[in-house]
Each structure stands twice: as structure tokens, then as C-alpha cells.
């Protein structure tokens, strides 16, 4: 364990009054962990003395403007962290804010969890203690608990403080997560992807204190809260709806088949006719199409989607479904021709056409998916 190294990554934007304090605390935390380590300050375009103070302290300073280019630098919380983490040499990476609100002397707690097998360790400010006035009232009692609750339910996670700014992870896990967010939602994306990838995620108590030099927070509660919520909705599609498709089909396919066999019929005084058949046909068909589209995205998007859609053993029966549908259309045509293209049994006609439409439409989508999969073999992702 003593041969392992850790990297403490501190994003910074105009923190000349606190960056030196955070560096001192990080040095103490590294020493307490018993590991060799480095401190990286990732500066996101400061125009005060933050860079000079960090350089004089002897730590590594990364300037995001030089990495992304002044015109292309998104200058967000996530982009600053990503630049620093990519420059890190440690196997264990600790990230924490530079406003002195987090205690870097907690580093040993995080390192211990990582050494015990965790891929990602998140601080929990609610269990560790929040100093009065350190977190705005709405954030503490409404915004943070609400978003964390939604995230726990969507991703089946036990983490109770999704937005805590101090956390630790292995470099291997970070590369696997391949985070894309550039703003404050970066922290939430980390836990969401870790959950979808089935990484080992744990949490430790940590504290949140009033800054030694209070300033206007970079966090914009409504804007950043909306970004976090949007991210949760986007990622939950994979975690939630794939399972929902199967549940929907297990409920509505039997109802649809019952209508095919027995409609029209009465339940007491209620007439169940072909309008109901049309409704349930559309529900089944739309669900099958969405399920097929989800399988297509599993070949176009990152690895974690494949892990959650179970497409590695997926088989495609698109041509079979298409053949069955066309056959039903032909049966209907020959039946009609046998009657001299005259009057036809409408009950039989509507039921056969309904089944044929489902098979043909779903078969077309699944057949299209075959061509996508084959094309990706010849034009693989970079």
C-alpha cells in the first residue's frame, strides 16, 4: 500500500484567499494517509493571484486555457476537474473544492475505502456535519435531499449526498466512467455512471464548513439544479425504461392476444370491440419499436448502456417477424381473392391485418438494426 501514490486535484477559479489553506490541508491529509502523493491545482481562468500562490507552494498547476484553448475552454467545474484528473499520476485520486469548505485532512478515510476495494468513495456532509450557514437553507433542506432522493431511486444507489464536492476514486474507474459534463452536474454524472457500470461505490462522513474567506458561491442553485435534473432524466432512461419495456409487454401483449382471439365481446354491459384492439395494438407496437431503438443505441453509445440492456447475447429475429407479417398479408389477400374480391368477413379481416401490421413494422425496425450492427463492424467507434 505504501508504494501506491495519490493525487489530490483541486479545481480553482479566483480563490487567492483560500487556495493556500487548502494546499496546506491537502499536504497534511496525504501525510496522514501514509502514501506518497501529489497536489494538482487545476486553474479555470483565474485573474487574481491564485496561480502564483499555488506555484509558490510547490504544487503542480494546470491551466485549463492552455489545455482547451482560450476560445474553447468551457470554464466549468467539470472541465476544470477533468483537466486536473487527466494530468494526475496517482492510482488514487482525491478531488475537493478550493474554497476551504471541505476538510482535506479527511483524505485517509477515503484512501482506506479505496484500499478496501471501492472504486468510488463519496463524502456525506449530512452524516459528517454541516456547520450552520455553510450551506444555503434551500440547498440543505430541499434541493440537495430532493435531487439525491431522485438519483437513489433511479440508479438504485445507496449514496445519500450525490452533490458532495469531496470524493475519491481510482484512476482506472475514472477512465471507465468517461465523464462528459463540464459544469456542476459533473459530480452527479460520476455517481450515475458508476452505478450503471456496477462499480463499487461507498461513502464516508465528511464535514462542510463556512469558508475562511466567504465569497459569492460559483454554484447557481436553479441553473445547476436544472442541469443535474436533466442529466438524471437522460441517464435514467437506460436504467429505468429498458426494464419498463419488458413490464409493459408482459402486461399488454396478453391483453392484445385476448382481443385478437375473442373480440368483440361484452364484460357485463361494456362492449369490447375493435377500437380496444387498435389501442392495445398501438401500445404493443410502440413499446416494441422503442425497445428496438434502445438496442440500437447500445451499439452507438458507451459501454455502460450495453451493461444495462443485456445486448451482448442479443439475437435479432427481424427477418423472421417481417416474413410472418408479409405471410399474413398474403393470406389475407388470397382469402379476399377467393371471394372474388367482394364482401369479406370484417372480423377476420381486421384481426389478421392487425397482427400483420405488428409483425411487419417491428420486423422492419429489427431488420434495420441488423444493418446498423453490421455497419458498425466495418466502421467501428474510435
Buried (B, 14 or more C-beta within 10 A) or exposed (E): EEEBBBBBBBBBBBBBBBBBBBBEBBBBBBEBBEBEBBBBBBBBBBEBBBBEBBEEBEBBBBBBBEBBEEEEBBBBBBBBBBBBBBBBEBBBBBBBBBBBBBBBBBBBBBBBBBEEEBBBBBBBBBBBEBEEEBBBEEBBEEBBBEBBEBBBEBBEBEBBBBBBBBBBBBBEBBEBBEBEBBBBBBBBBBBBBBBBBEBBBBBBBBBBBBBEEBEEBBBEBEEBBEBBBEBBEEBBBBBBBBEEBEEBBEEBBEBBEBBBEEBEEEEEEEEBBBEBBEBBBBBBBEBBBBBBEBBBBBBEEBBBBBBBBEBEEEEBBBEEBBBBBBEBBEEBEEBBEEEEEEEEEEEEEBBBBBBBBBBBBBBBBBBBBEEEBEEEEEEEEE
